[in-house]
Structure formats: structure tokens, C-alpha cells
Amino acid sequence: MGNSFFGKCRQYTLTDKFVQNGCYPYFQPIDSAAAGEVTVRGRNLLMMGSNSYLGLHHDPRVIKAAVAATRRYGTGCAGSRFLNGSLDLHEELEQALAELVGKQACLVFSTGYQANVGVIAALVCRGEYAVIDKLDHASIIDGCRLSQGTMVRFRHNDTASLARALTRTGQANSLVIVDGVFSMEGDVVDLPSVVDLAQRHGAAVMVDEAHALGVLHESGAGTARHFDLTSRVDLIMGTFSKSLASNGGFVAGDAGVIHYIKHHARSLIFSTSLSPASAAAALAALRIMKDEPERIEALWRNREFLARELIRMGFDIGRSATPILPLHLGQMETVAQAWKHLRERGMFVNVVVPPAVPPNDCLIRCSVTATHTKEQLCQALEAFEGVSKELAALSRGPDCAGIHPA
Ligand code: PMP
């Protein structure tokens, strides 16, 4: 009974050869972590795959705030925002975020994923359209799938393709949704063009600032502020899971729109609210970001250094213009081999394969933070250089022609 139902699980063998060859890179259990370093099964590794752009996940002030909130409110809220799970702390955080991104109101969710899913499904109704970039985050796609409206995708960061999509969808019934910084490519959205086109077609605009918060603009407010377009972007969404050293997500916009979302977003209403520790950690990180703008400067210095050296070594970092530095290596097998060599050299990096990226454009995703030291970056570069040589040797073999990153 049920045997044939689970046949698909038994037939799922894609990962087997990677496990057998010692190059399965996922679900690596970290047994301890500090700024820029982790241990995996007791082995020290340099963390070059974290989204902690401002390096605040281990800041004693953030940890202290999380502990104090746990003592004051307990370990969880035991209910949704809608019923018994709203804290004054959530409202304080919402006010601080609204101020940061320059919007009237803000609503905090338990994760960034839930924010996207809840907001999009609540807003895009039957007969309406969600017009999204092909490389938008999965949570945006899932929000579209859960909505009653129709999802229309345009080519990545391609204004002509967006224009065609908006001509098809018609006037005043579309929400254009874009990532501010694309999570795998590390490139920045052409927001001025997106906003112009949307305005011309009477469409609303939502920007996912997950990887732009704490990165773009001297305040860390993200893409909309970076392009001085805050007033022309209707909804700004973000997460606490990266620069803000916590868990959770938010959406900010006009008070009336946020009020509507508050009463329609199912991922908010039917899920327990953000934990006190997470809310307090995000608020503490937000304050540090505001008080210590030098962190964002350090982040960009580190980014420029690493990017320049990677390019010099011949790596293809594609369109990256941010601290996300993808090494485009091509085939899944090549990336798995590169990951194995990097791990042997003491590095923790991420392997990205379809569906997160197109087939044959698999990549090693590295990310740099404000708190990486020069010594750590040099250690990383030494490892990358070694891998570059190994890949070059491999590419001369019969099975892997053309895989060298140059
Ligand atoms: N949007 C983007 C662009 C992301 O990269 C992510 C997470 N990686 C999310 C949304 C979801 O955020 P969270 O991790 O807070 O659920």
C-alpha cells in the first residue's frame, strides 16, 4: 500500500553520485559559528557563503537584545499577529523600518518568504496580473501561484521585454515585482526604467530589497533610495535574514495598503508571529546599521577587492555589481568538483544549480561581508586560485572541455 505513491522518492537518484564522490554540498551541518568562520563536523572553515552582509549575526549588542527580549516576552508568541501574537516590539520595529525605507507604514512577517507570498496573494486578484522578472526570487513566484491573478514573466532586467508584457496586460491592473539585487547573479535592477514603464502603463511597483538592505545607499535603505525613487515605488519588501542579522520579513507602503494587507495576507493571519528574539535582534541590527555607516563602507571595500582579484584570476562573475559574487562555471559536475576543491582548502561556499539558475549556468555563489578581514579575503583568494588551476587542468581532459572559468 502506498508503494507506487512513493515511487518518485525511490527514483530520485540525482544526488547519489555527488554523495558517492564526496561533493554533495547541501545541508552541511554547522556545529559552531563566529564572524566569518564556522566549524562543520569539527573542521574550521572560512565562511564565504553567508548573507550576513554587515557581519552583525554575532554582534554582542544584537545577541544581548535577543536574550533580553526572550526574558521579557518568552521564547515565542504562541499566536498570530491577528490574535494574541502582536507585541509592542513588533510595532516598534515596524515604525523603525517605515522610517528607514521612507514609507508611511510597515508590516512585519515571520519570514521574508511569507512576506512575499502573503503580500502578492493578498493583492493580485482575479483578472489582475503580477508581472515579474524571470530571475525574481522563488517566494515571489510562489506568491503569484497562490494569488487568483495571472503571472506574466519578462526577460531578466530587460526593459523591452517588460514593455511588451505591460502592453499585453493592459492598464491599471498589474503589479510589477522585481528584486532590487538579484540573489544569485548579484546584479542590480534597472529601477528607473521599471518605474517609468510601470507609470506609463498605470501599473504598481513592488521591490524585494532582501539583498539590497544594508548594501545599497549610504543608509542601507536599499534600491529605491539608491535610485532616489522611493516615492515612485509603491511597496518595499525586505527580510531580516541577511544584513539585519535575524529572521523575519516586512512590507512597507501607504498606510491604507498596509492596512488592507494586514487583513488579507494569509501567511500573516494563519501563522505564529515573529519571535520576540528575532524582532529584538532585527531592531538592534537596524540601529547599529544607522549608527555605524562605516560598516557599509567596509562592505563595499571588501567587495571591490575580492571582485577585482577574482576577475584578475579569470573567473567570470557575470553581471555582479554587489557583494554577491557568483563564479559562473557551467555544468553541475564542474561546480560540484570546484566545491569539493574549495572545501578541501577550508572554504564554505554555496553551490547553485537549476531551478535557481538556468541549466548550464551553474555557479559557486560567494558573498563578502563587512567584517571579513584582509587576511580572510587573501586566504579565500588563495583557495580560488588553486581551484582555478585545478579546473584548467580538468578542462584539458576529454570529458570536461571548456569548463575553465576564463
Ligand atoms: N527574497 C529574496 C530575494 C531572497 O533572497 C530571500 C531569501 N533568500 C527571500 C526573499 C526570503 O527571505 P527569508 O529568508 O527571510 O524567508
Boltz pocket constraint, residues with backbone or C-beta under 6 A from the ligand:
constraints:
  - pocket:
      binder: B
      contacts: [[A, 111], [A, 112], [A, 113], [A, 114], [A, 116], [A, 137], [A, 139], [A, 179], [A, 181], [A, 183], [A, 208], [A, 210], [A, 211], [A, 239], [A, 240], [A, 241], [A, 247], [A, 248], [A, 249]]
      max_distance: 6.0
